[in-house]
């Protein structure tokens, strides 16, 4: 409890600031005081990893944080010390010149009431930035910003040592969907929203059970090490978000791909079923606070960072995925340039379909673009192939249809062939993302999401066989993880025939069976020989024998827009659960056409949300190979 003594005004002010920063809106995410240090408190680095240091001093002009001092302190000081050592100014510690002082201002809303009333708070800023520094000795460091007559902001940094003996020659990082922006495992995982609940559902629809015992399992189930990664929110690409107006000057940190290439001269491969400017592939090379800077992201693949001195980057050996619109010359490419030609000019082979991919040489760097925007999902490429028509998504810009498409497996195996041919001696790092697990979960299209999980698992299995064939399996670490989850789960089964026969929404809900009435779904039960919905696959592949059975999964996410649900596969293409009723503002309502035979499910999100959102849940980390024990 507080004593009865009156607290000093500065202490009361700081406590109030901390309360404000914990709410929906924040003046600046990881800066709860008027003095900001980036990298913020509790940041980890590798010894020798390059990063920038941004310092900011804030002076709120209005709002609840205003103190009457509207001019920020420009005489702030900054020191760094390793535990047990004497503090030094940053310029002295890093043996660099003191950077120039910068000034700007920004506005923010303190809460929903302020946003509704359109009354932002104004903040004046004084700032400096130290570019491309590094801490080479492992240990704990303290960075201290002193401002406003003795107030201090302190950041504790941990520098982790690099191993003296390299135990892992190659790394394959599979992402079950998105962003590469956390420390350690989280910093190298950016991709998919794949949770244990999703894996359980995927296993259920593709692997037979007898009296509750699975007769086969996912390849991931057979990995020797299973860990979990805690998730947190970071909406930027390899930078610490500052308050400056530019999306390209925020303090950067060196990515895992950049470090690996710099230290080993090894190869780097980037594979995704998303458009290649999307967050997960972008997180291998891009540095920007704005994930929407798609043309810029594409340029970083080829040229790295060009506005500041940074790590020497010569481009990935392999870059495969969708998003041809950002490579074709025009409004959606960087400065209107033809990136197909720019990649060719730097020695890349360029392939635009699966036939060309399989035929291209393994000895040259290779750019593979296979569609405009995101690549079609596994279910449409392999089962409902009519959905590939009419998309006008050919990567050559002809407005034709992309139908000669590789999948995640074909892209990943070719990437390994190229990386092995070019860097067998130095080793290589490959990131392979099953991006549409997340994208289909967003639109509540669970069948397509689970299909892509099974494609990922099939790719993992094929990768292990490929590595064995290349005699590289024992020296390759394979990691399968995600950067976040969705609030997805299965709670029973649905008799879709009964549901479709009912007339009212309340009657239709009677088709849902839970507990002892849940029974088993019928995805693994083949139909009759005359049943065209009965599917067969290549030996060893595990996918549903029937994607449209009578008895399906009673599945849902916890955060969703208004929508209709009939628990059946959408044969005509990906779902569109909600539609906008207003051209002036986002106001989404149920899309009746999305599930005509279903019933209305009231949303839990604000009405300006057209899709589901991410969740807090931990994500699994599967590991196999040298150093696997570090992930358990």
N, C-alpha and C positions, 0 to 999 in steps of 0.2 A: 504493500500500500504506500501511497505518497504520504510524506509527513505534512504537517499543517503549515509548514513554512511556505512562503510565496516563492514559486519558481521564477528564476530570471526570465525576462521577456524572450531572450534568444532561445532558451530551452523550450518555452511554450511554443514559439514559432516553429522550431524544428519538429516538435511532436505533431503539430498541426499539419505540417508539410507531409510527414510520413503517413498520416491518416489519409490525406488527399490522394497521395500517390498509390494507395492500395485499391482505389476504386476503378470504375469503368474506363475513365480517361486519365492519362498521365501526361505531365508536362514533358517529360522525356524518360522513357521506359526505365532504364537502369540508373537514373540519377534522381534520387528522392530529395536531395538538398540543392542549394544554390551553386554548389561547386561540383563539377562533373569530371570524372576521369574515365577515359576509354582507352584500353580495355578496362571493364569495370571490376569491382571486387569479385573474388572467387574465380578468376580466369586461370586456366591452365595453358601452358605452352610446351612445346618440345624444345630442347636446347638447340639454339641456333635458328629457330623458326622466325622468319621475318614478320613484323607487324608494325602498325602505326600507332602513335599515342595522340589522342585528341584531349585537350583540356578546354573546359568551358566554365565561365562564371556568368550566372543569370541574375538579372535585375527585373523582377516583375513590375509592370507599370500599373496594372489594375488587377481586380479579382481578389480572392481570399488570401493569396500569398503576398500581395503588395505590402511593402514595409515603408514606403515613402522614399526609398532610395531607388531612383529609376535609371541611374547610370551604373553599369557594372564595373567592378574593380578591375582596372587594367594593369595593376602592379602585382598581380598574383605571382606566386613562385611555385616551383615543382621540384621535388627531390625523389630519388630512388635509392634504396639500400637493400643489400642482401642480408639475410638474418645474421646478426652478430657483427656487421660491418658499419662504418660511418656513412651517414647519408651524404649524397652528392647531388648537385643539380643535374638535371637530365642532360643538358648540353655537355657538361663535364664528364658525366658517366659514359655517354655514348661517343664522346669526342667529336661532336658536331656543332655547327653554329646554332645559336638560339634562333628559332623560327620567328617570322614576322607576326605581329598581332593582327587578328582579324576581328571585324565587327559586323554584326547583322542583328535582325530581330525575327521573331516568329510568333504565331498565335496558336492557341489551343483552347478547347472547351473543357471546363472543369467537370461538368456532369451533363446528364441528358437534358436537364432544365435549361442550361446555358445553350446547348446546341439547338433545342427547340426554339428558344428566344433569339437565336443567332447573335449572342453576346459573347464573343471570344475574349480571352485574356491575352494581353500583349506582354512579351518578354524581350528585353534587350540583352544582347550577348556580347561578351568579349572572349576571344578564343585563340588558341595556338595549336599547331599540329607538328609532331616530329615524325618524319617519314622514314620507313624501311630501317627500323632498328631491330636488334635481336639481343637476347640474353643467353649467353653460352654456357654458363655454369649452372648445374642443377641446384635446386633448393627453393626456399621461400623468400620472396621479395616483398617489400612494402613501398608503394608509390604514394606520395603525399602531396596534395594540392593545398596551399595555404592562401587564403583570400579574406577580404572583408575584415581586416584588423585582427587576424589570428584564427578565424574559423578554418577548420580543416576537413577535407574529404580524403579518406584513406582507402586504397585498394590493395588487397593482398593477392599476389600472384604466385602460382606454383609452377616452377620449371622442371619438367620431367626429363631425365637423362635418356639419351639414345643408347640402345644396346651396343655393347662392344663387339659382339659376334652376331652377324646376320643369320637368323635361323629360317627365315621365310624368303624364298626367292621370288615367288609370284603370289599375287592376291586376286581373287575373284570376289567382288562385293556385289551380291544380289540385293536389290532394293525392291520391296513389295510396294513402294511408291514415293516420293518427294525430297525435301530440302537438306543440304549438307552444312549445317551451321553450328553444331554444338562442339563441346570438347570431347576428346578421346573418341569412344565409339560413336557418340552422337555426331561428332564433327565429320565422320566419314559415312554417315548414313543419311541418305536423303531421298527417300524415294517413296515408299509406298505406304499405304495405310492398311497394313496387314496385321491383324491381331490373332490371338489364339482362338477367339470365337469364330473368326472367318476360316481359319485353318480347320477347325472342327467341322464346320459346315461343308467345306470342300472335301474333306475326307469322307464324310457321310454320303455325299452324292456320287462319289467315284469309286468307293471301295466297299465290297460286300461284307456283311456281317452275318454270323451264325450264332444265334443265342447271345447276342451282345458282344461277340468277339470278332474283331476285324480279321479278315482272311488275307489282307494285304494292307500296307500302310503307305503314307506319303514318303517320298525320299527324305524330306526334312525330318520326319519322325525318327529316321535312322541315324541322324547325326549324333556323334558321341557327346557333344556339349550343347547345353541349352541354358541360356541366360536371359535376363530381361533388362531392357533399357528404359529408364525413366525419360519422359518427354517433357519438353517445355516449349513455349511459344517464341519463335524468332521469325520475323517477317523481313528478311534481308538476305543477300547473297554474299557471304564471306566478308562482311564488314560489321562494325559496331555502329548502330544507328546514332548519329549525332543530330543536332538541330539545324544544321546548315541547309540552305535552299537547294544546293546541287545534289543530284542523285549519284554523282561520281566522285565526290571528294571525302566521303566518310572514311574513318580509319579502318584499314584493311588488315587481314591476317592471311598468311600463306596457306593455301589449301593443301590437302593431302596429296593431290595429284602434282601440284607444283613442287612440294618438298621431295616427293619420291623421284620425280624426274631430275631435280637439281642434285640430289645426293647420290643417285645410282646411275644416272643416264639411262634408266630403264624406259621401257615403252609404256604408253598409256592408251587405254581403250575406253570409249564411251558409247554405250548402247542403250537405247530407250525406245519404247513403243509410243512415247509422247512426241510432240513437236520438240525439236532439239533446243529451242530457246526456253523450254519449260524449266521449272525450278531445280529438279534433281540433276539432270545433265548439266545445266548451267552452273550448278554449285561446284563443279569440278574445276572451273577456270574463271568464272566471272566474279567481279567485285563491285556490287552496287546495292544501294538501299532500296532500289525500285525493281522488283522482280518483273515488272512489265516492260523493261527496256530490252525488248526482244532483239532488235537489230544489233544493238551493242553487244549482247551476249554472243551472237554468232561471230562477230569480229574478234572477240576474245579467244575463241577456239583457235583461230588462225594466227592472231598477232599478240595475244596476251594483253597486259596492261600497257597502254601507250601514253597516258596522260601524266604518269609519274614513273620514276625509276623503280623497277620491281624485279622479281625473279625472271631470269631468261627463260622464255617459253617458246618452243619451236613447233607447237601444235601436236595434237594427239596422233598416234599411229592409225587409230580407227575411230570413226565418228559415224554411227549408224542410227537412223530413226526417221521420224516424220518432220513436218514443218518446212516443206520446200518453199513456202511463201516468203520466208526470211532469207533465202538463198538466191531466188530469182531476182533479176534486176527490176527495180520499181519502188513504189512507195513503202513497201514493207521490208525492204532490205536496208542495211546500213549505208547511208549516203547514196542510196539508189544503185549500189554496185552489184555486179554479177558475181556472186560468191562461188558458183560452180567454176567459173573461169579463174577466179583468184586462188581457189584451192588447187586447180590444175597447174597454175603458174608456180606453185610451190611444191610440185612433184606428186600430187595426189592423183590416184585413179578415182574417177567419179562414176558410180553405178546408180541406176534408177529403178531397178526391179530385181526380183529374186533370181531370175535366170542369169542376169549379168553379175549378180553378187556371187553366185556359186562358181562362175567361170573366171572371175578376176584373179589376178596373180596374188600370191601371199607375200610377195617380197616388197611391195610398195605400200606407202601410206594410202589409205582408202577412205573416201567419203561416200556414204550410202544414204541417199534420200529416197523414200519409198512412197510418200504421199504428201499432199497438202494437209496441214494441221496434224492432229493425232492419227496414228495408224489405226485402221479398223481392228476391233477386238477379236479374240480367238473364236468366239461363238459365231460371229458373222463371217469370218474367213473360212471356217470349217463346216458349219452346219447350215446357217441361213445365208447362203452365198448370194442370194438375190439382193441382199442389202448392200452389196458392194457396187451395185449399179446406180447410176444417176447421181453420184456424189461429186463428179467433176473435180476429183482430187488427184489427178495424175501429177507426179512431181516434175514433169517437163513443162508445166504451165499451159498445156494444150486444152484444158477443160475436159479432157477425157477421164475415164475411170481407172483408178489404180486397182488392178485385179491380180497382177503377177506379184504377189506380196510375200516377203519372208515373214516368219514369226519371230518371237523372242529367241527360240531355240536356234533357228537358222542364223540369225544375226550374231548370237553369242558364240556359236561354234566357229563361224568364219572369223570372228574377231580373234579368237584364241589361235587359230591357224596363222593369222597374220602376225600377231604379237610373238608367237613362238618362232616364226621364221625370221623375224627382224631382231628379236631381243632374247634369244635363248640363253645367251651368256650373261647379260645384265639383269634379266628378269623383267617382269611387267606387272602392271596394275590394271585391272579391268573392272569397270562399274557397269552392271547390267540391270536395267530398271523395267519392271512390269508395271508400267505407269497407270494403266487403266483399271487396276484393282481399285484405286482411289477414285478415279474419275467416274466409274460406274456406281460405286457406293454413294457418291454425291447425289446422283440422280435416282437413287433407290433401285437401281437395276441389278439386283443381287445375282441373278443368273449369269450376267455378263462378268460381274466382278469375280464370282467363284470360278468361272471358266478361265479367267486370266490367272487366278491363283494356281489352278491345276496346270496351266501352261508353264508357269514359273517352276512348279515342282518338276514337271517333265524336262524342263531346261536344265535344272540342277542335276538331275539324273544323267542326262546326256553329256553335261559338262564333265562329270566325274569319269564317264567312260572315255571321253576325248582326252582328258589328262592322262588316264592310264595308257591309252594308245600312244601318246607322245612321251611316255615315260617321265611325266612331270608331276604325277599326282602326289608323291611324297614330299615334294618341295613347294607345294601350292596350298595356301590357306584359303578356304572357301567360307565366306560369311553370308548368311541370309538374314536380313532384318528389314525394318521399316523405320520411318521417322515419326510416325504418329498412328493413331487408330481412328476408327469411327465407332459410334455407339451401337454396333451391330450385334445381334444374337438371334438364336433360334429357340423357340419355346414350345414347339409341338409340330403338328402337321395339319394340312388342310385338304379336305375332300373337295376338289375344285368342281367336280361334276355336281355335287349337291349345292355348292355355293352358287353356281351359274343358274341352277333351277329355281332359286328363291327370288321373291319379288321385292322385298324391302331390305334396307341396309341391316336392320336388326336381325332379320331372318338369315341373311347371308353370313353374319358372324357366327351363326350356329354351326357352320361347316368347319370351324377351327376345333381341333382336338388337342387337349393338353393332358398331362400326366398319363393315366392308363389308357385314355382314349387317343393318345397321340399316334400310336402305332408306328409303322415304318413308312418312309417315303418310298417311291418306286423308281428312282433314277437309275438304279443299277439292275433293274429287271428288264431284260429285252422283251420287245413285243413279238408278235407272230412273224413268220417269214414274210408275210405280205404287208407288214406294218412298216411304212417308209420312215417312221420316226425312230426305228431301232437302228442304232449306230454301231459300227465296228471300227477299231483303230489298229494301228500297227502294234506288233507284239511288244508288250511291256508298258505301253501307254495306258494311263488310267484316267478315263473321262466317263461321264454318264453314258449309259447305253440308251437312255431316253431323256431328252431335255423337257419333254412335255407330258409327264405322267399324270394320272388322275390324282394321286396323292403326292402333294408337294410339301415344302417346308413352310412352317409358320414363322417367318423371319421379319425383322424390322430393325430400324435404328431409333435411338432415343430422341434425336433432334432432327426434325423434318418439317418441310412445308406442308400446307394443305394438299392432299392428293387423294386419289382413289387407289384401291388395292384389290387385286383378284388372285394374287399369289401364283400367277402363271407366267411362263416365259413370254417375252414380247418378240414374236417372230418377225415382225415387220421392221425391226430396228431398235436402237437404244431408246430408253424411256425419256419422256418429257413430262414429269409429274405435275408441274404447275405452269401457268401462263400468266403473262402480265396484262392487266386490264387498263393500264394508263401509259400514254406516250410521254407524259410529263414527269412521272416518278414511278419507282418500282412498287407495284401493288399486286402481288401474286395470289392467284386463286387456283382452285382445283382444275386440272385439265381433264375434262370428262372423257375425251377421246383416248386418254392414256390407258384406261382400264374400264371399258364400258360395262363389263359384266360385274365389276367389283362394287365396293361400298366406300363411302367417304371416310377418310381418316383425318381428323382435325390436326392441324400442325401445332408444333410447340415453339416454332421460331417466329421472330418478327415477320410481318407480312412482306417486307422487302427482300426476303430470302426465297430464291427459286429452288434451292437444293439443300441437302443435308450438310452438316458441318463436321469438323474434326472433333475428336474427344480426348480426354485426359489420359486414357488408359496406357499402362506400360506396354511396350511392344517386345515380342520375342527376339532373341538373337541366337541363331544356330551357327555353330562353328565346327569345322573339321579341317585338320591339317596341322602343320607346325604352328606352335603358339596357341593352339585351340583352347588351352586351359585358361588363358587370360580373359575369356569371354563367358565363363561359367559363373 
